[in-house]
């Protein structure tokens, strides 16, 4: 019976041996390989902000490029594999298990139980990790800077540091790339009614960016540790980004991506704003490795 994939990327494992559970061919997409465990992070079919890892799969000394890494779900009774947008069920649906699907351009023919080696591109994953953790930090810094001077009401939603959660209220899209996080915000009527002084905020964006960058520099200089709290080893078990910024409660954000282990991994972490119009704002968070 197919089991849920054990994921190793929260522990920064970049290579492992694994047993093949299932191989399925697709007339247009090549070959799908499902193993019992993997160091690869797949792109989510629900919130695809964090790209799939890159790397290789080694079968009998033959190296195959992993051209994509996806989320799949297997109906245990029939063995049917559904991938990405074709998944018809939610996680924890009885009779189904969620798996990591390694997509190859060419077909491999191996029986279930065969051992293979999986290798993740470490440098690429680390660049994505810096980008993703940087996005969490910049959103917290943004909320902190806006909290005292740009809200006229006591907004009910607050972030993990107790600040009005502009990021959560306004975010419409996020995207992680190498050493970068891109957050898109909508500043509409609803947000203004909640109490945001939007016009003042827009006028003050250069000063806000400067204050955010000072805060990010201070956090990175302190080198605070980051860890991933896990509720289990399976792909669909909840994971949380945790960092004690020494500002009250430990920050804990639900997140399934890959991340840095310490803010000392950043030489530079800074933001810039792109104002598209009075209702759409983009925050770019750039990082450089230490």
C-alpha positions in Angstrom: 0.0 0.0 0.0 1.3 3.5 -0.9 2.2 5.6 2.2 2.4 9.4 2.6 5.8 10.8 1.6 8.2 11.5 4.5 9.7 14.9 3.7 13.3 15.7 4.8 13.7 19.3 3.6 12.7 20.9 6.9 15.9 19.3 8.3 18.0 20.6 5.3 18.7 17.2 4.0 19.9 17.5 0.4 20.5 13.9 -0.5 19.0 10.6 0.5 18.3 7.0 -0.6 14.7 6.1 -1.0 12.4 3.3 -2.1 10.2 3.7 -5.2 6.5 3.3 -4.3 5.0 4.2 -7.7 6.0 5.1 -11.2 3.4 6.5 -13.6 3.9 7.7 -17.2 2.1 10.7 -18.8 1.8 11.1 -22.5 2.8 14.7 -22.4 4.7 15.2 -19.1 7.0 12.2 -19.1 7.3 10.1 -16.0 6.1 10.6 -12.4 8.2 8.9 -9.6 6.9 8.6 -6.1 9.2 7.5 -3.3 8.7 6.8 0.4 10.8 9.8 1.4 12.5 12.7 -0.3 14.6 15.9 0.3 12.7 17.7 -2.5 10.2 20.5 -1.8 7.3 20.3 -4.2 5.4 23.3 -5.5 2.0 23.5 -3.7 -1.1 23.0 -5.8 -3.1 25.2 -3.5 -0.8 28.2 -2.8 2.1 28.0 -5.3 4.2 30.8 -4.0 7.3 28.7 -3.4 8.8 27.0 -6.5 9.7 23.4 -6.7 13.2 22.3 -5.9 15.7 21.4 -8.6 17.9 18.3 -8.6 18.4 14.8 -9.9 17.3 11.3 -9.4 19.9 8.5 -9.8 18.8 5.1 -10.9 21.4 2.3 -11.4 24.1 5.0 -11.9 22.0 6.8 -14.5 21.3 10.4 -13.6 17.9 11.9 -14.5 17.0 15.5 -14.1 14.0 16.2 -12.0 12.2 18.7 -14.3 9.5 19.5 -11.8 8.4 18.5 -8.3 4.7 18.4 -7.6 2.1 17.4 -5.0 0.2 14.3 -5.7 -2.5 12.3 -4.0 -3.0 8.5 -4.2 -6.2 6.6 -3.7 -5.0 3.7 -1.7 -7.6 1.2 -2.8 -7.1 1.7 -6.5 -3.5 3.0 -6.5 -4.6 5.9 -8.8 -2.3 8.9 -8.7 -3.7 12.4 -9.2 -1.2 15.3 -9.6 -1.4 19.0 -9.0 -4.7 20.6 -10.1 -6.1 17.2 -10.8 -6.2 16.3 -7.0 -9.9 15.9 -6.2 -9.7 15.7 -2.4 -8.4 17.6 0.6 -5.6 16.4 2.8 -6.6 13.9 5.5 -9.4 12.5 3.3 -9.9 8.9 4.4 -8.5 6.4 1.8 -6.1 8.9 0.3 -2.4 9.8 1.0 -0.5 12.8 -0.3 2.9 12.3 -1.9 5.7 14.2 -3.5 5.9 13.6 -7.2 9.2 13.8 -9.0 8.7 14.5 -12.7 11.3 13.3 -15.2 11.4 14.0 -18.9 12.2 10.4 -19.7 10.6 7.2 -18.6 12.2 4.9 -16.1 11.1 1.3 -15.6 11.6 -0.1 -12.1 9.5 -2.2 -9.8 8.1 -0.9 -6.5 10.7 -1.2 -3.7 13.7 -0.4 -5.9 16.2 1.9 -4.3 17.2 5.2 -5.9 19.2 8.2 -4.8 17.6 11.7 -4.7 19.9 14.8 -4.9 18.6 18.4 -4.4 20.3 21.4 -5.8 21.5 22.8 -2.5 22.4 26.3 -3.7 19.1 26.8 -5.4 17.1 25.6 -2.3 19.1 27.9 0.0 18.4 30.9 -2.3 14.7 30.2 -2.1 14.9 29.7 1.6 16.5 33.1 2.1 13.8 34.6 -0.1 11.0 33.0 1.8 12.2 33.7 5.3 13.0 37.3 4.2 9.4 37.7 3.2 8.2 36.7 6.6 10.6 39.1 8.3 9.7 42.0 6.0 6.0 41.5 6.6 6.5 41.7 10.3 8.7 44.8 10.0 6.1 46.4 7.7 3.3 45.8 10.2 5.5 47.2 13.0 6.4 50.4 11.2 2.7 51.0 10.2 1.3 50.2 13.6 1.6 53.5 15.4 1.3 56.2 12.8 -1.0 54.9 10.0 -4.0 53.4 11.7 -6.8 55.5 13.2 -8.8 52.5 14.6 -7.9 49.5 16.7 -7.9 46.8 14.0 -9.1 43.4 15.3 -6.4 41.4 13.5 -2.9 41.6 14.9 0.2 39.7 13.9 2.5 37.5 16.1 4.2 40.6 17.6 0.9 42.3 18.4 0.9 44.8 15.6 -2.0 45.6 13.3 -1.7 43.0 10.5 -1.6 45.1 7.4 0.2 42.2 5.6 -2.6 39.7 6.3 -5.4 42.1 5.6 -4.0 43.4 2.3 -2.0 40.6 0.7 -3.4 39.3 -2.5 -0.4 37.4 -3.9 3.0 36.3 -2.8 5.9 34.8 -4.9 9.2 33.5 -3.8 12.2 33.5 -6.1 16.0 33.2 -5.5 16.9 35.7 -2.8 13.7 37.6 -3.3 10.1 37.7 -2.0 7.4 39.6 -3.8 4.2 40.5 -2.0 1.3 42.2 -3.7 -1.1 44.3 -1.6 -4.5 45.7 -2.3 -5.4 48.9 -0.5 -9.1 49.1 -1.1 -12.1 50.5 0.6 -12.4 47.6 3.1 -8.9 48.2 4.4 -9.6 52.0 4.7 -12.8 51.2 6.6 -10.8 49.0 9.0 -8.8 52.1 9.9 -5.8 52.3 7.7 -4.8 55.9 6.7 -4.0 54.8 3.2 -3.3 58.2 1.7 -0.8 59.0 4.4 0.8 55.6 4.0 1.3 56.0 0.3 2.8 59.4 0.7 5.3 58.1 3.2 6.4 55.0 1.4 10.1 56.1 1.1 10.3 56.8 4.8 8.5 53.5 5.6 10.9 51.5 3.5 13.8 53.2 5.3 12.4 52.3 8.7 11.7 48.7 7.6 15.3 48.3 6.3 16.7 49.6 9.6 14.6 47.0 11.5 15.6 44.2 9.2 19.3 45.1 9.6 19.0 45.1 13.4 17.3 41.7 13.4 19.9 40.2 11.0 22.8 41.6 13.0 21.4 39.9 16.1 21.5 36.6 14.2 18.3 35.2 15.8 17.8 31.4 15.2 15.0 30.1 13.0 13.5 26.6 13.3 10.6 24.7 11.7 8.2 23.1 14.2 6.6 20.0 12.7 3.5 18.1 13.7 4.7 15.1 11.8 7.0 13.7 9.1 4.4 13.6 6.2 4.1 16.1 3.5 0.7 17.3 4.7 1.5 17.5 8.4 1.5 21.1 9.5 4.8 23.0 9.7 5.5 26.3 11.4 8.2 28.9 10.9 9.5 30.0 14.3 11.8 32.8 15.3 12.3 34.6 18.7 12.9 38.3 17.7 13.1 39.2 21.4 10.0 41.3 21.1 7.5 39.5 23.2 6.0 36.2 22.0 8.0 33.9 19.8 6.8 34.4 16.2 5.2 31.3 14.8 3.8 31.4 11.3 2.2 28.4 9.5 4.4 27.7 6.5 5.2 24.8 4.3 8.3 26.2 2.5 12.0 25.9 3.1 13.8 28.5 5.3 17.0 29.8 6.7 18.2 28.4 10.1 19.5 31.8 11.4 19.2 35.4 10.5 23.0 35.4 10.5 22.7 33.8 7.0 21.9 37.2 5.6 24.5 39.8 4.7 21.8 42.1 3.4 18.0 42.1 3.8 16.1 45.1 2.5 12.8 46.1 0.9 11.7 48.4 -1.9 8.1 49.4 -2.8 6.5 49.7 -6.2 3.3 51.7 -6.2 1.2 50.4 -9.2 -1.7 52.7 -8.4 -3.6 54.0 -5.3 -5.0 50.5 -4.7 -2.1 48.2 -5.6 1.3 48.1 -3.9 4.1 45.7 -4.3 6.8 45.1 -1.7 10.0 43.4 -3.0 12.3 41.9 -0.3 15.8 41.4 -1.5 18.5 39.3 0.3 22.2 38.5 -0.1 23.9 35.6 1.6 26.4 36.1 4.3 
